[in-house]
Amino acid sequence: MLDLRLIREKPELVRQGLERRGEAASLDEILRLDERHRQLLHRVETLRAQHKQRSKQLAGLEQKPSSLILEMRQLGEQIDSLEAEIGEVKAELEGRLLYLPNIPHTTVPVGRDERDNVVVRTWGEPRDFSFKPLAHWELGGKLGIIDFQRGVKLSGTRFYVLRGCGAQLQRALIAFMLDLHVSEHGYTEVYLPFMVRRECMVGSGNLPKFADNLYHDDEDDFWFVPTAEVPLTNLHRDEILPPGSLPLNYVAYTACFRREKMAAGKDTRGIKRGHQFDKVELYKLTEPESSDGELENMVADAEDVCRKLDIPYRVVQLCSGDLGFAAAKSFDIETWAPGCGEWLEVSSCSNCGDFQARRANIRYRPQPGVRPWFVHTLNGSGVALPRLVICVLENYQRADGSILVPQALKSYMRTEVIGEAGG
């Protein structure tokens, strides 16, 4: 949530930030509601003071004048009426604020969409195959490790089944990434619920704007997580973190659930985009002055996964028009998939500033006795499946259709080759 004081004191700055995103949201109604809310608060406080004064007068009199009693009753009724109106205005104001996205960091390039994103660096060279590399849907089918038909039979389109070495590869990648981020990058692993309360979705920025893209259990009002970012954001909701406790670095594996309404018609072949997928998520809570540096660290940690798997990748800075709702600054990591012939996003790392912290009310004390401040939150895939599975299969394929197991995964797999050639 944007700082209401910032909107009130620097509306043009906020308008310009929203325009850089391509947002046409108007601040006029928010400013009007804010002014009305403050006027009502001032009025009700004045009436409360009058009511308190009359109450003292009445207490000092043996004979209680009916006119004074009537005045107190009228004051009480006015206060009750104003408090009800304050509640309505506040709810409408907060509702409008919840739909406003974060404004871009000053270093974010201005652009309309993904075509204006900027490649900031690349690593590795795409492999020169002596044969025409196959796409993962062909490899997976021939090896019997990806079963699309039974996935559809079980759950419908955009579902699939991993079998044998396909399931082992997915599990190996998850374990490898968790171990790497804990042992070498200094994150604390947490295991999280895959369903959360409504307020968790609000705190992370998923509700109310993206309700149509989320899976929801109506009876118990549980929301299936679209990413571990949601429960990680809310681990410290409504808390004041003590001095010296930041940064907090978390890593978590979760299954993720998305209705993919916003991606209708995209990536319908293979396993690039599904309603259920796995991801290892990185999350940081930091002091404001260190969040930009911590974003660079997070990107480097996600890059390390790709380097250790020896898969070519590139880092792309997102332009203002391609930023996620809660993000102020983001970098994507895209790995090369030679069978598909395209770069696939396996990670998106973002600095959200205090946007999520305001929604979830997460604060910290810089020093003992000092007024608490909102933390900055950062999130990133470290990294996401199944696209990493795709890139392993397609980059490590051999002419006979078998798949070499990357060196970094050999201790996690029961074989060094996936396919008949490997036994």
N, C-alpha and C positions, 0 to 999 in steps of 0.2 A: 504494500500500500504506500502511495506517495505521502510525504509529510504534508499535512494540511497547512501548516504554517508556511511551507515553501510555496504552495499554491496561492495562499493569501498574500504573501509578501512579494513573490516574484512570479506572477502569473504568466508573463511573457516568456520567461525562461522555460517554464513547463510547457507552454503552447509550442514553442520552437522545438522542444524535445519530442513532443508527440507528433509534430509535423515531420520531423526527420524519420520517424517510424512509418509515416504514411497514415497516421491515425487522424480521423476527422472529429474526434471527441471534443465537445465544447466544455469549457470550464465555467461558462456564465452561470449555469444553474447551480453548480457546486459552490461558487462564490456567493450566490444569492442565498442558498440554504445555510451556508456558514454564517453569513451576516445575520440572518433571521434567528439562527440558533443562539448566537451571542447576545442578540437583543432580548430574546426570551429569558436567557439565563440572568441577564442584568435585571430584568423586570421582576422575576420571581425572587431574586435575592433581596430586592428593595421591599417587596411585599412581606417576605419573611421577617425582615428587620422591623417593619411596622407591626406585624403580628406579635413579635416578641416584646416590643415596647408596650403595646396595649395589654398584653398578658401581665406584665409587671405592674402596670397601673391598676389593673383589675385586682391583682393579688393584694394590693395595699389598701383596698377599700372594704369597709365592712358592708356597706350597701352597694350592691352590684347594679350599676345603671343598665337598664335594658338596652339603651342606645349603644353602649360600649360592647355589650354582649353581642348585639346584632352586627356591629362593625367587625368584631372578631370572626363571627361566623362567615360574613361576606368575604373577609380577607382569606379565610381558609378555603372557601369555595373557589376564589380566584386563583389561589396557589395550586389547588388540585387540577384546575382546568389548564393552567399554564404548564404544569408538569406533564400532563398528558400530551399537550402539543409539543413540548420539548422532546418527548420520547418519539413522537411521530417524525418530527423534523430530523432528529439525530439518526433515526433508522434510514430515512430516505437519503440523507447525506452520506452515511457510511455505505449504503448500497451502491450509490453512484461512484464512490471512491474505489470500491472493490472491482469495478469494471475498468478502471484506468490502468494501463500497463506502466511498467517502469520506463523512465526516460534514459536514453543512451548516454554512456560515458562519453566524455569530450574527445577521447581518442578513437572512437568508433567511426569508421568511414561511412559517409552518407551514401545510401543507395536504396533502390526500390525492392529488390528481391535477391535470390541466391545468385543471379547472374552478375551482381555487383559485389559479391564477396571477393576477398583478396587472399591469394595464396602467399603465405609469409615464409614458408620453407618446405623443402622436400627431403626425404631420406630414402636411400636405396634406389636401385634401378630395377624396373620391371624385367622379369626373366625373359630371355630369348629362347622360346621353345623350338625344338626341332620338329614339332608336330603341331597340329591345330588344337589348342587347349579346349577342353570341354567345359561347359557351364556346370554349375554344381547340381542342377536338377538332372542332368544326364549322368554325371558321375555317381550321384547318390542312388539313382535308380538302378544303374548297372551293378553297383556294388551291394545293393540291398540294404543300404544304411539310412536312406530317407524314403519313407512310404507315404506318398501324397494321397493315394486312393483311400487308405484306411484312416488317415487324418480327416478327410472329408466325410467318410462314413461315420466317424465318431462324433464330429463336431461341426462340420460344414466347411465352407470355403475359408481360406487363410489359416487352416490348421494342417498339421502334418505329424507324422510319427517318426522318431529317430530310433533305429534298431541297432543292436550289436555295437560295432565300433563307432557308429554315428553317435549313439548315446554316450559311449565311453569318452569320445572326443569332447563332447559338450561338457561332461562332468570334469574331465581333465583340465579344460581351459578355465573353468570356474575355480577349481582348487588352485591351479597355478597362479591365477591373478590374485586371489585372496592371499596366498602365501607371499607373493611378491610385494604387495602393498603393505602387508603387516611387517614382514621381516626386513625389507630394504627401504621402504618409504615412510615408515613410522606411523601408520594408521592403526587405529583400534578397531578390530572386527566386532560387529554387532549382528545378531540375528533378530529379524523384525517380523511383526505380523504382516500378512499379505492383505489384510483388511483393516480399515481405519474408520474412525468416527468422522462425521461431516466437518467438524471444526478443523480437523487435520488437513482436509482438502482446501478449506478456506485459507488456512495459514500458509500453505505452500503456493497458493495462487491458482489452483486448479478449479476451485469453485468461487463464484457462481458461473464464471464465463464459459467453462469448458465441460459443463455437465453432460452434454450430448455425446461426448467422446469417452465417458467413463462408465464402467460397469457398477451397478448399484443393487444392493439387496434392500428392497423396500420395507420388508417386515421389520428387520432389526436396524435399518438405516446404516448399514455398513457399506463402505466404498472400497472396491478392489483397487489396489495401488497401481497407477500407471508407471511408476518408477519408485525405487527406494528413497528418492529425494523427498517424497511426501512424509513418510514416518520419520526420516532423519531430521527434517526441518522441525518436526514437532516433539522430538525427544526432550527438548528443553523449553517447550512452550510455557509461557507464564512464569518463567524463572528469572532470577537475577543471579548471574554467575559471579563468583567471588573474584577478587583481584588475583592476577597471576594464573588464572585457569585457562586463558586463551593462548594460542589457538587450540581448538579441539578438532582432531582429524579422525573421521570415521570412514570405514569401508564396510559395505554390506552386499550380500547377494540376495536378490529376490526374484521371483517370477514377477512379470509385469503384464498388466491387462489393459488393452485399449480397444475401443470400438472401431478405430480407424475411419470414422466418418469423414474426417478432414482429408483423408488420403484415398478417397474413392477413385478407383481406376488406376492407381499408381502401383507399380511393382507387383503385379498380380501373379507373375510366374516365379516359381521357386519359393524360397523361404526368407526372402529379403524383408517382407513386411507381413506380420501376422497379428492376430488379436491377443495372442499369448506369446511371450518370449522371456528369455532370461537375461539378467544384466548384473554386473558387478559395479556398484555405485560408489563414487568418492564424494565426501562431503566435509566441508570445513566451516567452523564458526571462528571468526577472527575479529581483532580490533580494526576499526575503519582504516587507520593509516597503513596497515600491512596487507589489506585485502588484494591490492593489485599485484603485489609480489607473490602472494599465496596462489593467485590464479596462474601465474607463470609456473609455479611449482607443480600445481595440479596437472597442467597440460604436459609438463615434462614426465610426470609419473605415468600418465596414460600413454605417452609416446614410448616409454620404456617397455610396455607390454608388446608393442609392435616390433620394436628393435630386437627384443629377446626372441621373438618368433621369426625374425628375419623376413618380415613382410614389408614391402615398400609402402610408404605412406606420405601424405602431405598434410600440413597444418594450414587451415584456412580461417582467417578472421571474418566473422559475419558482419555484414553491413547493417546499418540502422534499420532497414526495412525487413531484414530477415531474422532479427532478434526474437527470442522467445518472450512470452508475456512478462515474466518476472526478471529477465536478464537485463543488466546494464551494459555488459560486455561479454562476448562469447568467442571461443575458438573451437572449430570442429577439427577432428582428425579423420581423414579419409584414407582407407587402405585400397590397394589396387587389386581388382578381381579380374584376372586375365581371361577367364572363360566367359564372364558377363561382358568383358570389355569396358569396365567403368570403375570409377572411384566410388567406394561405398563408405558412408559415414558410420564409423564405429564408436565415436565419442564426440560429445559436445560438452565443453567445460565453460561454465558461466560464473561471473561475479554478479550477484543480485544486489549488492550494497545492503542497505537496511530495509529493502522493500519487503522481503519475507519476514524479517524480524519484527517489523511494525505490525504485520498481520497476525503473527504468532506471539507477539509480546515477549521477545527474547532480549534481555538486557544484561549488561555486565557492569561491574564497578571497576574503574581504572585504578583507584586507590581506596583504602579503607575510609569510610565516611563520606566519600565523594558521591555526588548524584549519579545514578546509573544511566548509561547510554545504550542505545540499540547496537547490537552486534552487526557485523556483515556476514552474510551467508554465501557460500560458494558450493556448486555442485558440478559433477562431471561423471561421465561414464568411464569406467576404468578396466575393461571396456564392455560394450554391449554385444550380446549374441542375438540372433544367429549369424549376423554378418561377419563376425570373426570366424565362425565355422566355415562360411562360404569361402573366405579368403585363404584359409588353411587348405581346404580341399582343392581349390583352383590353382593356388601357387605351388603346391607340393605334389601335383599329379604327375604321373609318368606315362610314357607312351602306351604301356600295356593297360592303362586304366586304373592302376593301383595308386595309392597315396602314401608318400613318405610321412612319417610322424616327425614333426619338428624336434630338434635336439632338446629344447626346453621342456617338452612334454613327455619325453621318453620315460622318465621316472614315474609318470602318472598313468601311463598306458600299459596294457599287457602285451603290446606288440609294437614293433618298429615300423611295420608297413600295414596299411589298411588295404585289403584285397587279396585275391588268390595268390598273387605273386609273392606276398609276404607270409603266406601260410595261415 
